[in-house]
Amino acid sequence: MSDASPAAGQSGVGGCLCGAIRYRFALPPLWVAHCHCTMCRRAQGAGFVTWIGTDGKRFELLGNAGALSTYRSSAAATRSFCGRCGTPLFFESTRWPGEMHITLGSVEPGLAAQLRPQGHVHWATRVPWIGEIHDGLPRQEATGSS
């Protein structure tokens, strides 16, 4: 595993489990963080989800765009996933205009290993069954604007 950070001007790629949805995004990301909010946990079926924030203008959907399904999870937010295999992929919100949020788990493994989370958000709503997290990362009770 490399500790080198991705260089500016490069791009990262990822996709869903079945390969129908592929995407490309600009590097380096704006941020990487673990989200513990109730909506993200339920949408992912997990204790928390790790997101990458990237410039939406420098995001490109590749492959079968027709396989992408979207769900309006709130008045301000849309979540996207592969309609074929169900892989959760993207989050967009008017709260962070111009950003595309990508699940770190859907990024190609070699690059994902280099994209280090910078903190935990919505820490106040974390679930007790994930146990203690001793990663030394800062914790925000909610989220701020980017």
Phi and psi in degrees as GROMACS dihedral restraints (atoms count N, CA, C in turn):
[ dihedral_restraints ]
;  ai    aj    ak    al  type     phi  dphi    fc
    3     4     5     6     1   -88.0    20    10
    4     5     6     7     1   144.0    20    10
    6     7     8     9     1   -96.7    20    10
    7     8     9    10     1     0.6    20    10
    9    10    11    12     1   -71.0    20    10
   10    11    12    13     1   134.4    20    10
   12    13    14    15     1   -80.7    20    10
   13    14    15    16     1   147.0    20    10
   15    16    17    18     1   -63.6    20    10
   16    17    18    19     1   141.3    20    10
   18    19    20    21     1   -83.3    20    10
   19    20    21    22     1   150.2    20    10
   21    22    23    24     1   -60.6    20    10
   22    23    24    25     1   144.9    20    10
   24    25    26    27     1    91.3    20    10
   25    26    27    28     1   -14.6    20    10
   27    28    29    30     1   -85.8    20    10
   28    29    30    31     1   171.9    20    10
   30    31    32    33     1  -130.9    20    10
   31    32    33    34     1   153.5    20    10
   33    34    35    36     1  -108.8    20    10
   34    35    36    37     1   159.5    20    10
   36    37    38    39     1  -133.8    20    10
   37    38    39    40     1   161.1    20    10
   39    40    41    42     1  -168.8    20    10
   40    41    42    43     1  -173.0    20    10
   42    43    44    45     1   177.4    20    10
   43    44    45    46     1  -177.1    20    10
   45    46    47    48     1   -86.2    20    10
   46    47    48    49     1   174.4    20    10
   48    49    50    51     1   -61.1    20    10
   49    50    51    52     1   -43.3    20    10
   51    52    53    54     1   -84.2    20    10
   52    53    54    55     1   -11.6    20    10
   54    55    56    57     1    89.0    20    10
   55    56    57    58     1    -0.7    20    10
   57    58    59    60     1   -67.1    20    10
   58    59    60    61     1   -36.9    20    10
   60    61    62    63     1  -106.4    20    10
   61    62    63    64     1   126.0    20    10
   63    64    65    66     1  -128.8    20    10
   64    65    66    67     1   154.3    20    10
   66    67    68    69     1  -149.7    20    10
   67    68    69    70     1   163.4    20    10
   69    70    71    72     1  -133.5    20    10
   70    71    72    73     1   142.0    20    10
   72    73    74    75     1  -142.2    20    10
   73    74    75    76     1   157.4    20    10
   75    76    77    78     1   -75.5    20    10
   76    77    78    79     1   143.9    20    10
   78    79    80    81     1  -114.0    20    10
   79    80    81    82     1   152.9    20    10
   81    82    83    84     1   -74.1    20    10
   82    83    84    85     1   161.0    20    10
   84    85    86    87     1   -68.4    20    10
   85    86    87    88     1   163.0    20    10
   87    88    89    90     1   -69.5    20    10
   88    89    90    91     1   -35.5    20    10
   90    91    92    93     1  -168.7    20    10
   91    92    93    94     1   164.5    20    10
   93    94    95    96     1  -138.5    20    10
   94    95    96    97     1   128.6    20    10
   96    97    98    99     1  -151.5    20    10
   97    98    99   100     1   151.9    20    10
   99   100   101   102     1   -87.9    20    10
  100   101   102   103     1   126.4    20    10
  102   103   104   105     1  -107.2    20    10
  103   104   105   106     1   130.0    20    10
  105   106   107   108     1  -108.9    20    10
  106   107   108   109     1    12.1    20    10
  108   109   110   111     1   -66.8    20    10
  109   110   111   112     1   154.9    20    10
  111   112   113   114     1   -59.6    20    10
  112   113   114   115     1   -42.2    20    10
  114   115   116   117     1   -65.6    20    10
  115   116   117   118     1   -43.6    20    10
  117   118   119   120     1   -64.6    20    10
  118   119   120   121     1   -42.7    20    10
  120   121   122   123     1   -59.2    20    10
  121   122   123   124     1   -45.4    20    10
  123   124   125   126     1   -68.7    20    10
  124   125   126   127     1   -40.7    20    10
  126   127   128   129     1   -65.1    20    10
  127   128   129   130     1   -33.1    20    10
  129   130   131   132     1   -92.3    20    10
  130   131   132   133     1   -21.2    20    10
  132   133   134   135     1    68.3    20    10
  133   134   135   136     1    39.0    20    10
  135   136   137   138     1  -144.2    20    10
  136   137   138   139     1   168.9    20    10
  138   139   140   141     1   -68.1    20    10
  139   140   141   142     1   -29.1    20    10
  141   142   143   144     1  -166.1    20    10
  142   143   144   145     1   168.2    20    10
  144   145   146   147     1  -128.4    20    10
  145   146   147   148     1   143.7    20    10
  147   148   149   150     1  -102.7    20    10
  148   149   150   151     1   123.6    20    10
  150   151   152   153     1  -111.7    20    10
  151   152   153   154     1   150.6    20    10
  153   154   155   156     1  -111.0    20    10
  154   155   156   157     1   128.0    20    10
  156   157   158   159     1   -94.4    20    10
  157   158   159   160     1   128.3    20    10
  159   160   161   162     1  -136.7    20    10
  160   161   162   163     1   162.9    20    10
  162   163   164   165     1   -69.8    20    10
  163   164   165   166     1   116.1    20    10
  165   166   167   168     1   -60.2    20    10
  166   167   168   169     1   -27.5    20    10
  168   169   170   171     1   -74.3    20    10
  169   170   171   172     1   -17.5    20    10
  171   172   173   174     1  -112.0    20    10
  172   173   174   175     1    25.4    20    10
  174   175   176   177     1  -108.3    20    10
  175   176   177   178     1   137.6    20    10
  177   178   179   180     1  -135.1    20    10
  178   179   180   181     1   127.1    20    10
  180   181   182   183     1   -84.2    20    10
  181   182   183   184     1   131.1    20    10
  183   184   185   186     1  -118.2    20    10
  184   185   186   187     1   170.2    20    10
  186   187   188   189     1    73.3    20    10
  187   188   189   190     1  -146.0    20    10
  189   190   191   192     1   -85.3    20    10
  190   191   192   193     1    86.9    20    10
  192   193   194   195     1   -60.2    20    10
  193   194   195   196     1   -25.4    20    10
  195   196   197   198     1   -66.5    20    10
  196   197   198   199     1   -17.9    20    10
  198   199   200   201     1   -83.3    20    10
  199   200   201   202     1   -10.5    20    10
  201   202   203   204     1   -77.9    20    10
  202   203   204   205     1   126.3    20    10
  204   205   206   207     1  -111.8    20    10
  205   206   207   208     1   147.4    20    10
  207   208   209   210     1  -124.8    20    10
  208   209   210   211     1   154.9    20    10
  210   211   212   213     1  -139.9    20    10
  211   212   213   214     1   126.8    20    10
  213   214   215   216     1   -83.6    20    10
  214   215   216   217     1   102.8    20    10
  216   217   218   219     1   -83.6    20    10
  217   218   219   220     1   -15.1    20    10
  219   220   221   222     1  -160.1    20    10
  220   221   222   223     1   175.3    20    10
  222   223   224   225     1   -60.7    20    10
  223   224   225   226     1   -26.3    20    10
  225   226   227   228     1  -105.9    20    10
  226   227   228   229     1    -6.5    20    10
  228   229   230   231     1  -133.6    20    10
  229   230   231   232     1   147.9    20    10
  231   232   233   234     1  -127.9    20    10
  232   233   234   235     1   136.5    20    10
  234   235   236   237     1  -113.7    20    10
  235   236   237   238     1   141.5    20    10
  237   238   239   240     1  -123.6    20    10
  238   239   240   241     1   146.1    20    10
  240   241   242   243     1  -150.6    20    10
  241   242   243   244     1   164.5    20    10
  243   244   245   246     1   -75.4    20    10
  244   245   246   247     1   123.7    20    10
  246   247   248   249     1   -72.6    20    10
  247   248   249   250     1   -12.2    20    10
  249   250   251   252     1   -91.0    20    10
  250   251   252   253     1   -50.1    20    10
  252   253   254   255     1  -109.0    20    10
  253   254   255   256     1   -12.4    20    10
  255   256   257   258     1    88.0    20    10
  256   257   258   259     1     2.3    20    10
  258   259   260   261     1   -60.0    20    10
  259   260   261   262     1   122.8    20    10
  261   262   263   264     1   -68.6    20    10
  262   263   264   265     1   133.4    20    10
  264   265   266   267     1  -125.9    20    10
  265   266   267   268     1   -53.5    20    10
  267   268   269   270     1  -132.5    20    10
  268   269   270   271     1   158.3    20    10
  270   271   272   273     1  -140.9    20    10
  271   272   273   274     1   133.0    20    10
  273   274   275   276     1  -133.1    20    10
  274   275   276   277     1   142.0    20    10
  276   277   278   279     1  -146.9    20    10
  277   278   279   280     1   146.6    20    10
  279   280   281   282     1   -66.8    20    10
  280   281   282   283     1   -15.6    20    10
  282   283   284   285     1   -67.6    20    10
  283   284   285   286     1   -30.2    20    10
  285   286   287   288     1  -125.5    20    10
  286   287   288   289     1    71.1    20    10
  288   289   290   291     1   -60.3    20    10
  289   290   291   292     1   139.6    20    10
  291   292   293   294     1    84.3    20    10
  292   293   294   295     1    -3.4    20    10
  294   295   296   297     1  -103.6    20    10
  295   296   297   298     1   147.5    20    10
  297   298   299   300     1  -116.9    20    10
  298   299   300   301     1   127.6    20    10
  300   301   302   303     1  -103.1    20    10
  301   302   303   304     1   131.1    20    10
  303   304   305   306     1  -121.9    20    10
  304   305   306   307     1   137.1    20    10
  306   307   308   309     1   -67.8    20    10
  307   308   309   310     1   127.9    20    10
  309   310   311   312     1   -62.0    20    10
  310   311   312   313     1   -32.0    20    10
  312   313   314   315     1   -64.8    20    10
  313   314   315   316     1   -15.5    20    10
  315   316   317   318     1   -97.0    20    10
  316   317   318   319     1    -2.1    20    10
  318   319   320   321     1   -81.9    20    10
  319   320   321   322     1   147.4    20    10
  321   322   323   324     1   -52.0    20    10
  322   323   324   325     1   134.6    20    10
  324   325   326   327     1   -53.9    20    10
  325   326   327   328     1   -41.2    20    10
  327   328   329   330     1   -61.0    20    10
  328   329   330   331     1   -41.9    20    10
  330   331   332   333     1   -74.5    20    10
  331   332   333   334     1   -42.4    20    10
  333   334   335   336     1   -55.1    20    10
  334   335   336   337     1   -35.8    20    10
  336   337   338   339     1   -64.5    20    10
  337   338   339   340     1   -21.9    20    10
  339   340   341   342     1   -92.1    20    10
  340   341   342   343     1   -16.0    20    10
  342   343   344   345     1   -92.4    20    10
  343   344   345   346     1    91.2    20    10
  345   346   347   348     1   -81.5    20    10
  346   347   348   349     1   127.2    20    10
  348   349   350   351     1   -59.1    20    10
  349   350   351   352     1   145.4    20    10
  351   352   353   354     1  -105.4    20    10
  352   353   354   355     1    -6.6    20    10
  354   355   356   357     1   172.0    20    10
  355   356   357   358     1  -178.9    20    10
  357   358   359   360     1  -115.0    20    10
  358   359   360   361     1   135.6    20    10
  360   361   362   363     1  -118.0    20    10
  361   362   363   364     1   157.5    20    10
  363   364   365   366     1    56.6    20    10
  364   365   366   367     1    37.6    20    10
  366   367   368   369     1   -59.0    20    10
  367   368   369   370     1   -32.6    20    10
  369   370   371   372     1   -63.2    20    10
  370   371   372   373     1   -22.4    20    10
  372   373   374   375     1  -105.6    20    10
  373   374   375   376     1    14.8    20    10
  375   376   377   378     1   -62.1    20    10
  376   377   378   379     1   155.4    20    10
  378   379   380   381     1   -91.9    20    10
  379   380   381   382     1   141.7    20    10
  381   382   383   384     1   -70.1    20    10
  382   383   384   385     1   -23.7    20    10
  384   385   386   387     1   -74.0    20    10
  385   386   387   388     1    -6.1    20    10
  387   388   389   390     1   -82.4    20    10
  388   389   390   391     1   -10.4    20    10
  390   391   392   393     1    78.1    20    10
  391   392   393   394     1  -169.6    20    10
  393   394   395   396     1   -75.6    20    10
  394   395   396   397     1   143.3    20    10
  396   397   398   399     1  -117.8    20    10
  397   398   399   400     1   114.9    20    10
  399   400   401   402     1  -111.9    20    10
  400   401   402   403     1    57.7    20    10
  402   403   404   405     1   -99.6    20    10
  403   404   405   406     1    -4.6    20    10
  405   406   407   408     1    74.0    20    10
  406   407   408   409     1     4.3    20    10
  408   409   410   411     1   -79.1    20    10
  409   410   411   412     1   149.2    20    10
  411   412   413   414     1   -64.0    20    10
  412   413   414   415     1   151.3    20    10
  414   415   416   417     1  -122.2    20    10
  415   416   417   418     1   129.4    20    10
  417   418   419   420     1  -108.9    20    10
  418   419   420   421     1   133.3    20    10
  420   421   422   423     1   -61.1    20    10
  421   422   423   424     1   -36.3    20    10
  423   424   425   426     1  -131.6    20    10
  424   425   426   427     1  -148.8    20    10
  426   427   428   429     1  -124.6    20    10
  427   428   429   430     1   152.7    20    10
  429   430   431   432     1  -102.7    20    10
  430   431   432   433     1  -178.6    20    10
  432   433   434   435     1   -83.7    20    10
  433   434   435   436     1   157.0    20    10
